[in-house]
Amino acid sequence: MATTFWGEGNIGSKPEFKEFPNGNEEPRRLLRLNVYFDNSFPRSDGKYEDRGGFWANVELWHKDAERYAHLYAKGLRVLVQGRMHLDKWEDDEGDENSAMKVQASRIGVLPHRVESIVLAAPEHAAAEPES
C-alpha cells in the first residue's frame, strides 16, 4: 500500500549513503534520511509548540545520492515529496515489525537555520558566444 506524501520536517541524524552493484550497469545509489515530521503551531510568545509529529525513514534512490549525502545534515529543515509505504520485516528473534517509510521523489532544503548557500558551476554550461 502506498499513498502520495508531502511533509516538512527536520533531519534527525547523519544521512546514510549506500551503493548497490547493478551488473554491468552503473550502481544503484540510495540516500536514507531519518526525518521528524512535526505538527508545529505558533504560540503567542513567538515560539512554536509541537502537537504530535512522527518519525519516518526517507529513501531517495538517485544517481547523485552520494553528493546529496554531503548536502543534507542533521537538523536541516527539508520538504519531502514522495510516496509513503508501510515497511514490514522480521527481526533476528523472528518478531514481525513495521514502520512507515517515504520513498522520496524530491527533497527540498528549506531556509531555516541555513547561514549561506554556495552554488556549484553548472555541469553543462552553455558555450560563450564568439565575438
C-alpha positions as CSV (number, residue, x, y, z in Angstrom):
1,M,0.0,0.0,0.0
2,A,1.4,3.4,-0.9
3,T,0.0,6.9,-0.9
4,T,1.2,10.4,-2.1
5,F,3.1,12.3,0.7
6,W,4.2,15.8,1.2
7,G,5.8,16.7,4.5
8,E,8.0,19.3,6.2
9,G,10.4,18.2,8.9
10,N,13.9,18.1,10.4
11,I,16.6,15.6,9.6
12,G,17.3,13.8,12.9
13,S,20.6,12.1,12.2
14,K,23.5,12.0,9.8
15,P,22.4,10.9,6.3
16,E,23.3,7.4,5.3
17,F,24.6,6.7,1.7
18,K,24.7,3.2,0.2
19,E,25.6,1.9,-3.2
20,F,24.4,-1.4,-4.7
21,P,26.0,-3.3,-7.6
22,N,23.8,-3.4,-10.7
23,G,25.5,-6.0,-13.0
24,N,27.4,-4.2,-15.8
25,E,25.4,-1.1,-15.4
26,E,26.0,2.0,-13.1
27,P,25.4,1.0,-9.5
28,R,22.1,2.0,-7.8
29,R,22.6,4.7,-5.2
30,L,20.5,5.2,-2.1
31,L,20.3,8.1,0.4
32,R,18.5,7.4,3.6
33,L,17.4,10.1,6.0
34,N,15.7,9.9,9.3
35,V,13.2,12.8,9.4
36,Y,10.9,14.1,12.2
37,F,7.7,15.5,10.5
38,D,6.4,17.8,13.1
39,N,3.0,19.4,13.6
40,S,4.0,22.9,14.9
41,F,1.7,25.7,15.9
42,P,2.8,29.2,16.7
43,R,2.3,30.3,20.3
44,S,1.7,33.9,21.5
45,D,5.3,34.2,22.8
46,G,6.7,33.7,19.2
47,K,7.8,30.2,19.8
48,Y,6.3,27.0,18.4
49,E,4.5,24.1,20.1
50,D,4.7,20.6,18.6
51,R,1.3,19.0,18.6
52,G,2.2,15.4,17.6
53,G,4.5,14.6,14.8
54,F,6.1,11.4,13.7
55,W,9.5,9.9,12.7
56,A,9.9,8.3,9.3
57,N,12.8,6.9,7.3
58,V,13.1,8.7,3.9
59,E,14.7,7.0,1.0
60,L,15.9,8.7,-2.2
61,W,17.2,6.5,-5.0
62,H,19.2,8.8,-7.2
63,K,22.4,8.8,-9.3
64,D,23.6,11.8,-7.2
65,A,22.7,10.3,-3.8
66,E,26.4,10.4,-2.7
67,R,26.7,14.1,-3.5
68,Y,23.4,14.8,-1.7
69,A,24.6,12.9,1.4
70,H,27.2,15.8,1.8
71,L,24.5,18.4,1.3
72,Y,22.0,17.2,3.9
73,A,22.9,17.3,7.6
74,K,21.4,16.6,11.0
75,G,19.0,19.5,12.0
76,L,18.4,20.7,8.4
77,R,14.8,21.5,7.6
78,V,13.5,19.8,4.5
79,L,10.4,19.4,2.4
80,V,9.8,15.8,1.2
81,Q,7.6,14.8,-1.7
82,G,7.1,11.1,-2.5
83,R,5.1,8.0,-1.6
84,M,4.5,6.7,1.9
85,H,4.8,2.9,2.4
86,L,4.3,0.5,5.3
87,D,7.6,-1.3,5.5
88,K,7.4,-4.8,7.2
89,W,10.3,-7.0,8.3
90,E,11.1,-9.9,10.6
91,D,13.9,-9.3,13.2
92,D,16.6,-11.8,14.3
93,E,14.2,-13.2,17.0
94,G,11.5,-13.9,14.4
95,D,9.2,-11.0,15.6
96,E,7.4,-9.1,12.9
97,N,7.9,-5.3,12.8
98,S,6.6,-2.5,10.7
99,A,7.3,1.2,10.2
100,M,6.2,4.0,7.8
101,K,8.8,4.8,5.1
102,V,8.8,7.5,2.5
103,Q,10.2,6.8,-1.0
104,A,11.1,10.4,-2.0
105,S,10.9,11.7,-5.5
106,R,12.2,15.2,-4.2
107,I,13.8,16.5,-1.1
108,G,14.0,20.3,-0.9
109,V,16.2,22.3,1.5
110,L,14.2,24.9,3.5
111,P,16.0,28.1,4.6
112,H,15.5,27.6,8.4
113,R,18.9,27.6,10.1
114,V,20.8,28.0,6.8
115,E,23.6,30.6,7.0
116,S,24.8,30.6,3.4
117,I,24.4,28.9,0.1
118,V,27.2,28.3,-2.4
119,L,26.1,27.3,-5.9
120,A,28.3,25.0,-8.0
121,A,29.1,25.8,-11.6
122,P,26.6,24.1,-14.0
123,E,27.8,20.8,-15.3
124,H,26.7,21.6,-18.9
125,A,27.3,25.3,-19.1
126,A,26.3,26.9,-22.4
127,A,29.2,27.8,-24.6
128,E,30.1,31.5,-24.7
129,P,29.1,33.2,-28.0
130,E,32.1,34.1,-30.1
131,S,32.5,37.8,-31.0
